Amino acid sequence: MSDVLNSKQGIIIKCLGGLYTVESPDGIYECKARGVFRSKGVSLYTGDNVVFSDGVITQVLERKNCIIRPPLANLDMLVFVVSTCDPSPNYLLLDKFIAIAEFKNIEPVIVITKIDIEDCENIERTYKSIGIKVYKADYSAPETIEEIRSALAGKISAFTGNSGAGKSTLLNAIDPTLNIPTAEISKKLGRGRHTTRHAELYRLADGGYIADTPGFSTFETNKYDIIRKEELAGCFREFRQYTDDCRFSDCAHTCEKGCAVLEALERGEITRTRHSSYCEMYDEAKQIKEWELK
């Protein structure tokens, strides 16, 4: 009975070394997890809503979504920071992340950085045309940062992108109190040094949280989650209006005759880069073994 009376509810804002930092309305607590979670194979994620008592997490409340790596739960938005150069945009990596967001019912958002160095029209046009929100971060124009800040207010959002794309710099501009470490671009490697070692939620002054996640230079979709080849077309939102019109119900939308998606591609209604990303991801999905899906 005393455990019930002492119980509090909060959100995990950091997981590190078996310790969980939990924020509740009355303060920040360092907690451990009950051993029963481990015995049942239950992992606790940053972003989990939990019940705890006397420094011990006793219950994990139902998640609306989660991604595997980095372990994050209950996301409203997945924000992809893309630089116009140093490093140049990698459309395949971007499309893989967007597919995961669509698969997990997380809103994908794109923020373009370094727009003062290179033109960003192609990125903006490609993704705005399919209904994805695209923002441009111009540090000489404070209103562009305010627009991003307003979009984040009251939501739980994760930031990711190529190493060196400027995630940490952007986050610090959004909320200067964060003081997230940044690093210079490595000229030798052509990418930034990783400055983020784990997923951690930071509370925003306007409400909500943001997570700065480790940057990437290579990416495998199944590190975030596994999408079966049969489910992949549904993760490309511009395909959805055409897939029911294909000649065959099991159409892969890669090279088949009578494929409505390919016909839309030829008409310019689907972009070449997006379809190319889909085809590569489809080939990867075909290699997934059945045991990986369990």
C-alpha positions as CSV (number, residue, x, y, z in Angstrom):
1,M,0.0,0.0,0.0
2,S,2.8,2.4,0.8
3,D,4.4,1.9,-2.6
4,V,1.1,2.9,-4.2
5,L,0.8,6.0,-2.0
6,N,4.4,7.0,-2.8
7,S,4.1,6.3,-6.5
8,K,4.8,9.1,-9.0
9,Q,4.5,9.3,-12.7
10,G,7.0,10.9,-15.1
11,I,8.9,10.6,-18.3
12,I,12.4,9.1,-18.8
13,I,14.6,11.9,-20.2
14,K,17.9,9.9,-20.2
15,C,19.0,6.2,-20.0
16,L,22.6,5.7,-19.2
17,G,24.4,2.7,-17.7
18,G,21.3,1.1,-16.2
19,L,20.3,4.4,-14.5
20,Y,17.2,6.3,-15.7
21,T,16.7,10.0,-15.2
22,V,12.9,10.6,-14.8
23,E,11.2,14.0,-14.9
24,S,8.0,14.4,-13.0
25,P,5.9,17.5,-12.2
26,D,7.7,17.9,-8.9
27,G,11.3,17.3,-9.9
28,I,14.0,15.2,-11.5
29,Y,14.7,11.7,-10.1
30,E,17.5,9.1,-10.7
31,C,15.9,5.7,-10.8
32,K,16.7,2.1,-11.4
33,A,14.3,-0.4,-13.0
34,R,12.7,-3.4,-11.3
35,G,14.4,-6.6,-12.0
36,V,11.2,-8.1,-13.4
37,F,11.6,-5.9,-16.6
38,R,14.9,-7.6,-17.4
39,S,13.5,-11.1,-16.7
40,K,10.5,-10.4,-19.0
41,G,12.8,-8.9,-21.7
42,V,11.3,-5.4,-21.4
43,S,13.6,-2.6,-22.3
44,L,13.1,1.0,-21.1
45,Y,13.4,3.8,-23.6
46,T,14.1,7.5,-23.4
47,G,10.6,9.0,-23.8
48,D,8.8,6.3,-21.9
49,N,6.1,7.4,-19.5
50,V,6.7,5.4,-16.2
51,V,5.4,5.0,-12.7
52,F,8.1,5.0,-10.0
53,S,8.4,4.8,-6.2
54,D,11.4,5.4,-3.9
55,G,13.9,5.5,-6.9
56,V,12.6,2.4,-8.6
57,I,10.6,2.3,-11.8
58,T,7.7,-0.1,-11.3
59,Q,5.6,0.3,-14.5
60,V,6.1,1.4,-18.1
61,L,2.9,2.9,-19.5
62,E,1.7,2.0,-23.0
63,R,3.8,3.5,-25.9
64,K,2.2,5.1,-28.9
65,N,5.4,4.3,-30.9
66,C,9.1,3.7,-30.5
67,I,12.3,3.3,-32.5
68,I,14.9,0.7,-31.8
69,R,18.2,2.5,-32.2
70,P,18.6,4.9,-30.5
71,P,15.9,3.7,-28.1
72,L,13.2,6.4,-28.1
73,A,9.5,6.2,-27.4
74,N,6.4,8.3,-27.8
75,L,7.7,10.6,-30.5
76,D,5.5,13.2,-32.2
77,M,8.0,14.3,-34.8
78,L,11.3,13.0,-36.3
79,V,13.3,16.0,-37.6
80,F,15.9,15.3,-40.3
81,V,18.6,18.0,-40.4
82,V,20.0,18.1,-43.9
83,S,22.9,20.4,-45.0
84,T,23.2,21.7,-48.5
85,C,27.0,20.9,-48.4
86,D,29.8,19.6,-46.1
87,P,28.2,17.0,-46.1
88,S,26.1,17.0,-49.2
89,P,22.6,15.7,-49.0
90,N,22.2,11.9,-49.2
91,Y,18.7,11.3,-50.5
92,L,18.8,7.6,-49.8
93,L,19.6,8.1,-46.1
94,L,17.0,10.8,-45.9
95,D,14.4,8.6,-47.5
96,K,15.2,5.7,-45.3
97,F,14.6,7.8,-42.2
98,I,11.3,9.2,-43.7
99,A,10.1,5.7,-44.4
100,I,10.8,4.7,-40.8
101,A,8.9,7.7,-39.5
102,E,5.9,6.9,-41.8
103,F,6.0,3.2,-40.7
104,K,6.0,4.2,-37.0
105,N,3.3,7.0,-37.5
106,I,5.7,9.7,-36.5
107,E,5.5,13.0,-38.4
108,P,8.6,13.5,-40.6
109,V,10.0,17.0,-40.8
110,I,13.0,18.3,-42.7
111,V,15.2,21.3,-41.7
112,I,17.8,22.4,-44.2
113,T,21.0,24.0,-43.0
114,K,23.9,25.9,-44.6
115,I,21.5,27.5,-47.1
116,D,23.9,30.5,-47.3
117,I,26.5,28.3,-48.9
118,E,24.6,26.2,-51.4
119,D,21.1,26.4,-53.0
120,C,18.5,24.1,-51.4
121,E,15.7,24.4,-54.0
122,N,15.9,20.8,-55.1
123,I,15.6,19.4,-51.6
124,E,12.8,21.7,-50.7
125,R,10.8,21.0,-53.9
126,T,11.2,17.2,-53.7
127,Y,9.8,16.9,-50.2
128,K,7.3,19.7,-50.1
129,S,5.7,18.2,-53.2
130,I,4.8,15.1,-51.2
131,G,3.4,17.0,-48.2
132,I,6.4,16.9,-45.9
133,K,7.0,20.1,-43.9
134,V,10.4,21.6,-44.9
135,Y,12.0,24.5,-42.9
136,K,15.2,26.5,-43.8
137,A,17.5,27.4,-40.9
138,D,19.1,30.8,-41.6
139,Y,20.9,32.1,-38.6
140,S,21.0,35.6,-40.0
141,A,17.1,35.6,-40.2
142,P,15.8,34.9,-36.7
143,E,12.3,34.4,-38.0
144,T,13.3,31.1,-39.6
145,I,14.5,29.7,-36.3
146,E,11.3,31.0,-34.6
147,E,9.3,29.1,-37.2
148,I,11.1,25.9,-36.3
149,R,10.8,26.6,-32.6
150,S,7.0,27.1,-32.9
151,A,6.7,23.8,-34.8
152,L,8.4,22.0,-31.8
153,A,6.4,23.5,-29.0
154,G,4.5,21.0,-26.9
155,K,5.8,18.0,-28.8
156,I,8.4,15.3,-28.3
157,S,10.7,15.5,-31.2
158,A,13.9,13.7,-32.1
159,F,16.6,15.3,-34.3
160,T,18.8,13.3,-36.5
161,G,20.9,13.7,-39.7
162,N,24.3,13.3,-41.2
163,S,27.2,14.0,-38.9
164,G,28.3,17.6,-39.5
165,A,24.9,18.7,-40.8
166,G,24.6,21.1,-37.9
167,K,22.1,19.4,-35.5
168,S,23.6,20.6,-32.3
169,T,24.1,24.1,-33.6
170,L,20.5,24.2,-34.7
171,L,19.3,22.9,-31.3
172,N,21.3,25.5,-29.5
173,A,19.8,28.3,-31.7
174,I,16.3,27.0,-31.0
175,D,17.0,27.0,-27.2
176,P,20.3,28.6,-26.1
177,T,19.9,27.2,-22.6
178,L,20.6,23.7,-24.0
179,N,24.4,24.2,-24.4
180,I,24.7,21.0,-26.5
181,P,28.4,20.4,-27.4
182,T,29.2,21.0,-31.1
183,A,32.2,20.0,-33.2
184,E,33.9,21.3,-36.3
185,I,33.7,19.5,-39.6
186,S,36.6,17.1,-40.1
187,K,38.2,18.2,-43.4
188,K,40.1,14.9,-43.6
189,L,37.0,12.8,-43.3
190,G,34.5,15.2,-44.8
191,R,32.1,14.8,-41.9
192,G,31.6,16.0,-38.4
193,R,32.9,14.3,-35.3
194,H,30.1,12.6,-33.3
195,T,29.3,14.9,-30.4
196,T,26.2,13.0,-29.1
197,R,26.8,9.7,-27.4
198,H,23.3,8.7,-26.3
199,A,19.7,9.8,-26.7
200,E,18.6,12.4,-24.2
201,L,15.5,14.5,-24.0
202,Y,15.9,18.2,-23.4
203,R,12.9,20.3,-22.2
204,L,12.1,23.3,-24.3
205,A,11.3,26.7,-22.8
206,D,8.1,26.8,-24.9
207,G,7.0,23.3,-23.7
208,G,7.8,19.8,-25.1
209,Y,11.1,18.0,-25.5
210,I,13.7,17.5,-28.1
211,A,16.1,14.6,-28.4
212,D,19.5,15.0,-29.9
213,T,20.6,11.6,-31.3
214,P,23.9,10.3,-32.5
215,G,24.7,11.4,-36.0
216,F,25.2,8.9,-38.8
217,S,27.5,8.5,-41.8
218,T,26.1,5.1,-42.9
219,F,22.6,3.7,-42.2
220,E,20.8,0.4,-42.2
221,T,17.0,0.7,-42.0
222,N,16.7,-2.2,-39.6
223,K,18.8,-0.4,-37.0
224,Y,15.7,1.7,-36.4
225,D,13.1,-0.9,-37.3
226,I,12.4,-3.6,-39.8
227,I,10.1,-2.9,-42.7
228,R,8.9,-5.9,-44.7
229,K,9.1,-5.5,-48.5
230,E,5.3,-5.8,-48.6
231,E,4.9,-2.9,-46.3
232,L,7.5,-0.6,-47.9
233,A,5.3,1.0,-50.5
234,G,3.0,2.2,-47.8
235,C,5.9,4.2,-46.3
236,F,6.2,6.3,-49.5
237,R,3.2,8.5,-49.2
238,E,3.2,9.6,-52.9
239,F,2.9,5.9,-53.9
240,R,-0.3,5.3,-52.0
241,Q,-2.8,6.9,-54.5
242,Y,-1.4,4.6,-57.3
243,T,-0.8,1.2,-55.7
244,D,-4.4,0.0,-56.0
245,D,-4.3,0.6,-59.7
246,C,-1.4,-1.8,-60.4
247,R,-2.2,-4.7,-62.7
248,F,-1.1,-7.3,-60.1
249,S,-2.0,-7.1,-56.4
250,D,1.5,-8.2,-55.4
251,C,3.3,-5.6,-57.6
252,A,6.7,-4.7,-56.2
253,H,6.6,-1.3,-58.0
254,T,10.2,-1.7,-59.2
255,C,10.0,-2.9,-62.9
256,E,6.7,-4.6,-63.5
257,K,4.5,-4.1,-66.5
258,G,1.2,-2.5,-65.7
259,C,2.6,-0.9,-62.5
260,A,0.7,2.4,-61.8
261,V,3.5,3.7,-59.7
262,L,6.0,3.3,-62.6
263,E,3.5,5.0,-64.9
264,A,3.3,7.9,-62.4
265,L,7.1,8.0,-62.3
266,E,7.2,8.4,-66.1
267,R,4.7,11.2,-65.9
268,G,6.9,13.0,-63.4
269,E,4.3,12.6,-60.6
270,I,6.9,10.7,-58.5
271,T,10.5,11.9,-58.4
272,R,13.4,9.8,-59.7
273,T,15.4,10.1,-56.5
274,R,12.5,8.9,-54.3
275,H,11.8,5.9,-56.5
276,S,15.4,5.0,-56.7
277,S,15.6,5.1,-52.8
278,Y,12.5,2.8,-52.7
279,C,14.0,0.3,-55.1
280,E,17.3,0.1,-53.1
281,M,15.3,-0.3,-49.9
282,Y,13.1,-3.0,-51.5
283,D,16.2,-4.9,-52.5
284,E,17.5,-4.7,-48.9
285,A,14.1,-5.8,-47.5
286,K,14.2,-8.9,-49.7
287,Q,17.4,-10.0,-48.0
288,I,15.8,-9.9,-44.5
289,K,15.6,-13.3,-42.9
290,E,12.4,-14.5,-41.2
291,W,14.1,-14.8,-37.8
292,E,14.9,-11.1,-38.0
293,L,11.2,-10.3,-38.0
294,K,10.5,-12.0,-34.7
